[in-house]
Amino acid sequence: MRIWDINPGYLNRQSLLGEHRELHGIVSIIKNNKKGYSKHPETIRWIGYGWAINQRHRLLSAEMSFRGYQDKSPVNLRSNKDQWPEIYIDSPHIQMKLLKQKYIGKEKGRIPIPKTAQQLWEHHKYSVLARGTSEYKKLEKLISSYSDGKNFSDLHKRLTTILRKRPSTKGINTSLQHMWECASSSYTGNQDNILSWSQGRLLTEIQRLSRSNFDTHLRSCTALSELGTWM
């Protein structure tokens, strides 16, 4: 039993759908006071964090939707709004290593496992931008201090923490505009109408274009699915 803390984009199909099933299992244990797996460390760390497990479910559902799957099983837990469990079973960096080993010779996730801090940053930068330009600039400057081969586990934990914060409407708009700059080169419609689009429509169009865009940069961004869970 495992609920990952890293972005669902790193999970392959089997892991993504598997976590979705296990999350509902934990929800059932919490809501119905079931004994099975009630003492499991993964279950224990989510007790009292209903809002967080609901948000994790939204993240999974958003990634599933982007890959063409439908989720018709909402989670109705709301306790401790905006609060996440303070402990990890494994740190985010270790979780990446576990996935890397698990996926040898198998299907990979939408986002490739990062080999360097720079790659990790490229995956997360639009999500960070949605949380504010100040945080974005701090991390952008910090990335240059990571040489190839340097351990970047601290960076991964920091990014995971940042993505748990609620972005502002302005921050989401800023991030979407930057993502649109990457995607719009393959857009064939009338761009004069874009300013009147809602955030949801703009993200949907960016997602659509990312599927047909040969540039893998945008397709490997956490923001491509996670931003939709905050709108």
N, C-alpha and C positions, 0 to 999 in steps of 0.2 A: 504494500500500500504506500503510495507516494503522491503528494501534491507538490509539484515543482514550484520554485520561486522565480526562476528565470522566465523570460518572455516565451509564450507558447509558440512563437515563430520558429524557435530552435527545435521543436519536437517534430518527429516524423509522424506520419498518419497514425500508426499503431500507438505510439506514445500519447499523441494528442487525444485520440478517442479513449484510450485507456485511462488517462487522468480524468477525463470527463466522467467516466463511469465510477471511478473511485471517489471522486469528489461527491457525487450523489450518494455514494455509500456512507461517507462520513456525515453528510447532511441528515441522512435517515437515522444514523446512530444518535446524533445530537438532538434531533427533534422528537424521536420516539423512545429515547433512553434504552436503546438496544445494547445488549452486552457484548455481542460479537465485535471484536476489534476496538472496544471502548477504551481499553488500556494501551492501545498502540500509541507510540510517541507521536505519530502523525495526526492521529485523532485528538490527542490531548492538547497539542499546541494550537489547534483551531477552536477549542471550546472557549466561548465568550467573545469570539471574533466573527460574529455572524455577518456583519457588513463586509468584512475582508473576504470571507469565503464566497459571498455573493459576487463581489467584484472579481475575484479570481475566476469564477464561473463565467462572468461576462467576458473576460479576456479570452477564455477558452472558446466561448461561443462565437466571438468576433473572428478569431482565427479559423475556426471551423467554417464559418460562413464564407470567409475569403477563399477557402479551398473548395467550396461547393457543397458543404454539408449543412444540413438543417438541424437546429436544436429547438425542440419543442418542450423542454423540461426546465422551467425557470426555478431559481432558488429564492425562497422567501425568508431569508434571515437578514436581520438589520441591526443587531446589537453592536455597540461601540463604533459608531460611524467614523470613518476616516482613520481607524486604528488597525494596525496589522500586528500579527504575532511578532514578538521581539526575538524569538529564537529560530534557528534553522536546524533541520536534521543534518544537512550538509550545506556548507557555504555555497553561494552561487558559483564560485570558481570551481569548486569540487563537483558541483552538479554538471558543469560543462564537461569536465574530464570524464565523468561517468557516462554522459551521452556519447562522447567521442569514442569511448571504448565499446559501448553498446551498439553503435552504428557501424562498426567495422564490417565491410562487406554487405551492408544493408542499406535500405532507403534512408536518405538524410532528411533533415527538416527543411523548411522553406529558407531559413537563414542558416548559413554555414557556421560551424563551430569556429570561433575566432582563434587565430594563431598568434596575434599580436594585439597590443593595446590599441593601436591605430584602427585595426579592423573592428574591434569591439566598439570603439567610439563611432565609427562610420555607421554601425548598425543602430546605435542609440541616439545619435545627435539630434534628429528631428523630434524625438520624444523629449529630450532634455530641453530643446528650444521652446517647446510648448509650456515648460515649467518656468520660463523666464530667461531673458537674454543675459542677465548677470551670471546665473549658474552656467549657462552655455559658454560664455567667454572664459570663465574660470577653468572649466574642464578643457576647453579647446587649447588653452595655454598650457595646462598641465600635461596634456598628451605628449607634447614634444620632449618631456623628460623621461619618457619610457623608451629605452633602446630595445632593439630586437633581442629577445631572449630574457628580458627582465620580467620578473614575476609581476603580474598585474591583477592579482586577486583582490587587492584593496580597491582598485578601480571598479572591478565588477560588483563588489558589494555596494559601493557608493552609487553606481548607476541603478542597481536594483532598488535601492532605497528611494532614489529620486523618482523613479517611475511609479512608485506607490503614492506619490503626492498628487493631489487633484490639480490639473492645469487650469489656468484661467481661460475665459472665452477669448480674450485678446491673445493669449499665448497660443491657443489652438489655431487661431486665425493666422498668426505669424508663421507657425510651422507649416500649415497647409499651403500658404503662399510660396514658401521655399520649396516644398515638395512639388507644387504645380509647375514651378520653373523647370524642374527636371523632367516632368511628364508631358508638358504642353507641346513639345516639339513634334509629337506624333498625333496631336489633336487636330481633327479636320473640320470641326464645327466653327461656329461664329464665337470668337473669344470676347466680343463686346458684351455678351450676356453674362459672363462669368461673375461679374461684380454683384449680380442680383441673386446668385446661388446661395443656398443655405450651406452651412458647414457639412452637413450630412451628404448633400448632393455633390459637393466638391470632393469630399473624400471618396465617395463612390466612383466618381469619374477618374480620380487619380489611381484607385485600385484597378479599374478597368484598363487604363492605359498601361499600368505597370505589368499587366499580364502579357501584353503584346509588345512591350518595349524590350529591345535586345540588350539594353543597358541593365545589368543585374543590380546596380547600385540601389535603385529605389525598391526593387523587389526584396532586398535584404534588410529593410528598415523595420524596426519594431513598431514605429508610428503607423505603419500601413494598416495595422489592425487595432492596436491598442487605443489610439486616439478616439475611435468611435465609441468606446465604452464610457467616455466621459462627457459626451455631448447630450 
